[in-house]
């Protein structure tokens, strides 16, 4: 398990990409993280900068996305995350 914080650029959308498989592999020192052996939990790390609530995360096209309760404003959003890896 590892945790961190990342500022990403959101569009007026209900989700934003936060971490790719490559980023997770590098952080964990592995080569095979995927949606079958990894869980990523996320929160909005600065509610004053973006009013959205992070509802959860979803895996799409080799990357983990934070999902929001409504469209985010275009601009920066801080996402705090915890990554759980249970691969071999």
C-alpha positions, 0 to 999 in steps of 0.5 A: 500500500502507498498513498500520495497526493497529485494535482491534475487538470480537470475539464468540465466533466464528471471524472479526471484521469489521476494515475496510469498503470505505468505510474502505479507500477513505478511507484510500487516497483512492480510491472503488472498492476492492473484492475484485477490486482489493484484498488485505488481510493481517492478523495478531493484534497482541496474542497475550496479549489474544487467544489466536487465530491469524489464519489469513487474511482474507475478504471478505464483504458489502462488508467485510474480516474477519480469520479465526481458527483457533478461536473468539475470546474475547468482547472486544477484539482488536488486528488489524495489517493491510496493504492492497494496492490495484491498481485504477485 
